[in-house]
Amino acid sequence: MPTGPATGLGSPGRDSPILSLPHDTVVALLDELDLFASLADDEIDALARKVETVNWQAGAIVFEEGDRGDACYVVYSGQVKVMRRLVDGQPITLAQVGHGAMVGELAMFARHHRTATLQAVEPTTAIAISHEDLMEILRGNAEAAISMAVHVAGLLERAQNRAFASTTSTVNGRILATLLAQVEARQIRHPGEKDLELVGSTSDLARLAGAQKADTARVLHWLENEGVIRLKRGRIIVRSPDALRGHLG
């Protein structure tokens, strides 16, 4: 599995790589994930003993779109971004996530080709969960296996939506696709939340979408007039994720 240099213990926010996260820290990370909500405490504990701590330097490519994969990652510290290439070859950032975010789940379950590229934005520490290790845990827990199958079905639907959205090379399409990716990342971390307040400003969204700030502001004001979002003191609050998806479909 890809790792950066490991030189010693650290904590979130530090640049020094972490050789191995403490067991209790790994358990806490896994406990936060909706994906593993159906696992018993002893199963979480067993899975935590199997994971590997990985470190990536800023700019490191963890995996690329089209690669085969059989593991996923949960970020402990640092930031990573998920990217795709448009039909014209231009890269677009679908999401940028940090502590507690899980990335690469589809490959872990179905050994799919990677649907996006993952790159470390800053020095990052994560845990790697392999397909084999998770399947070993699930063999004795049919209820958890079914629950995760439902979760994966949702992931596939979102991946298909993102794939469709990111095929457009129009500026508006890139902005909408990037905004939707941020919304979906928020929904995974905060299921059931009604008004989704996104991290970052109009400038941040423009940078992620590879668009001009003026174009991004114009799209956001249009979405606000449509009742899809609300702009409040530089913050973007999404009121209707379904309506946002509709504008892309």
C-alpha positions as CSV (number, residue, x, y, z in Angstrom):
1,M,0.0,0.0,0.0
2,P,1.3,3.5,-0.7
3,T,2.9,5.2,2.2
4,G,5.2,8.1,2.9
5,P,8.2,8.0,5.2
6,A,7.3,6.9,8.7
7,T,9.6,8.3,11.3
8,G,7.7,8.5,14.6
9,L,4.5,9.2,16.5
10,G,2.5,12.4,16.0
11,S,-1.0,13.8,16.3
12,P,-3.5,15.6,14.0
13,G,-2.0,18.8,12.6
14,R,1.6,17.8,12.9
15,D,3.8,17.3,9.8
16,S,5.8,14.4,11.3
17,P,4.6,11.0,9.9
18,I,3.1,8.5,12.3
19,L,4.6,5.0,12.4
20,S,1.5,3.3,13.9
21,L,-1.7,4.8,15.3
22,P,-2.6,3.5,18.8
23,H,-5.2,0.8,18.9
24,D,-7.7,3.0,20.8
25,T,-7.3,5.7,18.2
26,V,-8.1,3.3,15.3
27,V,-11.1,2.0,17.2
28,A,-12.4,5.5,17.6
29,L,-11.9,6.3,13.9
30,L,-13.8,3.1,12.9
31,D,-16.6,3.8,15.4
32,E,-17.3,7.2,13.8
33,L,-18.1,5.6,10.4
34,D,-21.7,4.9,9.4
35,L,-20.5,2.1,7.3
36,F,-19.5,0.1,10.3
37,A,-22.5,1.0,12.5
38,S,-23.8,-2.6,12.3
39,L,-20.6,-4.1,13.6
40,A,-20.4,-5.3,17.2
41,D,-17.7,-3.8,19.5
42,D,-15.6,-7.0,19.3
43,E,-15.8,-6.9,15.5
44,I,-14.6,-3.3,15.4
45,D,-11.8,-4.2,17.8
46,A,-10.8,-7.1,15.6
47,L,-10.8,-5.0,12.4
48,A,-8.8,-2.3,14.2
49,R,-6.1,-4.8,14.9
50,K,-5.8,-5.6,11.2
51,V,-5.5,-2.1,9.6
52,E,-2.3,-0.5,8.5
53,T,-1.2,3.0,9.3
54,V,-0.1,4.9,6.1
55,N,1.6,8.3,5.6
56,W,1.6,10.4,2.4
57,Q,3.6,13.5,1.7
58,A,1.9,16.6,0.3
59,G,1.3,16.0,-3.4
60,A,1.6,12.3,-3.3
61,I,-0.8,10.3,-5.5
62,V,-2.4,7.5,-3.5
63,F,-4.2,6.0,-6.4
64,E,-5.2,7.0,-9.9
65,E,-8.5,6.8,-11.8
66,G,-8.6,3.4,-13.6
67,D,-6.3,1.6,-11.1
68,R,-7.5,-1.6,-9.6
69,G,-7.9,-1.5,-5.9
70,D,-8.8,-3.7,-3.0
71,A,-8.5,-1.3,0.0
72,C,-10.0,1.9,1.3
73,Y,-8.6,4.6,3.6
74,V,-9.8,6.6,6.6
75,V,-8.1,9.9,7.1
76,Y,-6.7,10.5,10.6
77,S,-4.8,13.8,10.0
78,G,-4.2,16.0,7.0
79,Q,-6.2,16.5,3.8
80,V,-6.8,14.6,0.6
81,K,-8.6,15.5,-2.6
82,V,-10.6,13.3,-4.9
83,M,-10.2,14.2,-8.6
84,R,-11.5,13.2,-12.1
85,R,-10.6,14.3,-15.6
86,L,-13.1,15.9,-17.8
87,V,-13.6,14.9,-21.4
88,D,-11.2,17.7,-22.5
89,G,-8.5,16.3,-20.1
90,Q,-8.9,19.1,-17.5
91,P,-8.8,17.8,-13.9
92,I,-11.7,18.6,-11.6
93,T,-11.7,18.3,-7.8
94,L,-14.8,16.4,-6.7
95,A,-14.1,16.7,-3.0
96,Q,-11.5,17.6,-0.4
97,V,-11.8,15.9,2.9
98,G,-9.9,15.5,6.2
99,H,-10.1,13.7,9.6
100,G,-12.7,10.9,9.7
101,A,-13.4,10.8,6.0
102,M,-13.4,7.4,4.2
103,V,-12.2,7.2,0.6
104,G,-12.0,4.3,-1.9
105,E,-14.8,2.2,-0.4
106,L,-16.1,0.8,-3.7
107,A,-12.8,-0.8,-4.5
108,M,-12.7,-2.5,-1.1
109,F,-16.0,-4.2,-1.6
110,A,-16.1,-5.0,-5.3
111,R,-12.5,-4.6,-6.3
112,H,-13.6,-2.1,-8.9
113,H,-11.3,0.0,-11.0
114,R,-10.8,3.3,-9.1
115,T,-13.4,5.8,-10.3
116,A,-11.3,8.8,-9.3
117,T,-7.7,9.9,-8.4
118,L,-6.8,10.5,-4.7
119,Q,-4.0,12.9,-3.9
120,A,-2.7,14.2,-0.6
121,V,-3.0,18.0,-0.3
122,E,-0.7,18.1,2.8
123,P,1.2,15.6,4.9
124,T,-1.5,13.1,5.7
125,T,-1.8,10.0,7.9
126,A,-4.6,7.5,7.4
127,I,-5.5,3.9,8.1
128,A,-5.8,1.3,5.3
129,I,-8.5,-1.3,5.4
130,S,-8.1,-4.3,3.0
131,H,-10.9,-6.2,1.2
132,E,-9.7,-9.5,2.7
133,D,-9.6,-8.2,6.3
134,L,-13.1,-6.8,6.1
135,M,-14.6,-9.9,4.4
136,E,-13.1,-12.0,7.2
137,I,-15.0,-10.0,9.8
138,L,-18.3,-10.1,7.8
139,R,-18.3,-13.9,7.2
140,G,-19.9,-14.4,10.6
141,N,-22.2,-11.4,10.5
142,A,-24.9,-11.6,7.8
143,E,-26.8,-8.5,9.2
144,A,-23.7,-6.3,8.9
145,A,-23.0,-7.7,5.4
146,I,-26.5,-6.8,4.2
147,S,-26.3,-3.3,5.8
148,M,-23.0,-2.7,4.0
149,A,-24.4,-3.9,0.7
150,V,-27.1,-1.2,1.0
151,H,-24.4,1.4,1.8
152,V,-22.4,0.3,-1.3
153,A,-25.5,0.5,-3.5
154,G,-25.8,4.2,-2.5
155,L,-22.1,4.7,-3.2
156,L,-22.5,3.3,-6.7
157,E,-25.5,5.6,-7.4
158,R,-23.5,8.7,-6.2
159,A,-20.4,7.6,-8.2
160,Q,-22.6,7.3,-11.4
161,N,-24.0,10.8,-10.7
162,R,-20.5,12.2,-10.3
163,A,-19.3,10.4,-13.4
164,F,-22.2,11.9,-15.5
165,A,-21.7,15.4,-13.9
166,S,-17.9,15.4,-14.5
167,T,-18.1,14.6,-18.2
168,T,-19.2,18.1,-19.0
169,S,-16.5,20.6,-19.9
170,T,-18.7,23.6,-19.4
171,V,-17.8,26.0,-16.6
172,N,-21.3,25.8,-15.1
173,G,-21.2,22.0,-15.2
174,R,-17.8,21.9,-13.4
175,I,-19.1,24.3,-10.7
176,L,-22.3,22.3,-10.2
177,A,-20.5,19.0,-10.1
178,T,-17.9,20.2,-7.6
179,L,-20.7,21.7,-5.4
180,L,-22.6,18.4,-5.5
181,A,-19.5,16.4,-4.6
182,Q,-19.0,18.6,-1.5
183,V,-22.7,18.1,-0.6
184,E,-22.4,14.3,-0.9
185,A,-19.2,14.3,1.2
186,R,-21.1,16.2,3.9
187,Q,-24.1,13.9,3.7
188,I,-21.9,10.9,4.4
189,R,-20.4,12.5,7.5
190,H,-23.8,14.0,8.7
191,P,-26.6,11.8,7.5
192,G,-30.1,13.3,8.0
193,E,-28.9,16.9,8.2
194,K,-31.4,19.2,6.5
195,D,-29.5,22.4,5.7
196,L,-26.0,21.4,4.7
197,E,-23.5,24.0,5.5
198,L,-20.4,23.5,3.4
199,V,-16.8,24.3,4.5
200,G,-15.2,27.0,2.4
201,S,-16.1,30.1,0.5
202,T,-17.0,31.1,-3.1
203,S,-13.3,31.4,-3.8
204,D,-12.6,27.9,-2.4
205,L,-15.4,26.4,-4.6
206,A,-14.0,28.3,-7.7
207,R,-10.5,26.9,-7.0
208,L,-11.8,23.3,-6.6
209,A,-13.8,23.6,-9.8
210,G,-11.1,25.2,-11.8
211,A,-13.3,28.2,-12.5
212,Q,-13.2,32.0,-12.1
213,K,-14.6,33.4,-8.9
214,A,-17.0,35.6,-10.9
215,D,-18.4,32.6,-12.8
216,T,-18.8,30.7,-9.5
217,A,-20.5,33.6,-7.8
218,R,-22.9,33.9,-10.7
219,V,-23.9,30.2,-10.5
220,L,-24.3,30.4,-6.7
221,H,-26.6,33.5,-6.9
222,W,-28.6,31.7,-9.6
223,L,-29.0,28.6,-7.3
224,E,-30.0,30.9,-4.4
225,N,-32.7,32.5,-6.6
226,E,-33.9,29.0,-7.4
227,G,-34.1,28.2,-3.7
228,V,-31.5,25.4,-3.9
229,I,-28.9,27.1,-1.6
230,R,-28.7,30.0,0.8
231,L,-25.6,32.3,1.0
232,K,-25.0,33.7,4.4
233,R,-21.9,35.7,5.3
234,G,-19.7,33.9,2.9
235,R,-21.0,30.5,3.7
236,I,-22.8,28.2,1.3
237,I,-25.8,26.4,2.9
238,V,-27.5,23.8,0.6
239,R,-31.2,23.6,1.2
240,S,-32.2,21.0,-1.5
241,P,-29.5,18.5,-2.6
242,D,-32.1,16.8,-4.8
243,A,-32.8,20.0,-6.7
244,L,-29.0,20.4,-7.1
245,R,-28.8,16.9,-8.6
246,G,-31.7,17.8,-10.9
247,H,-29.8,20.8,-12.4
248,L,-27.0,18.4,-13.3
249,G,-29.3,15.7,-14.8
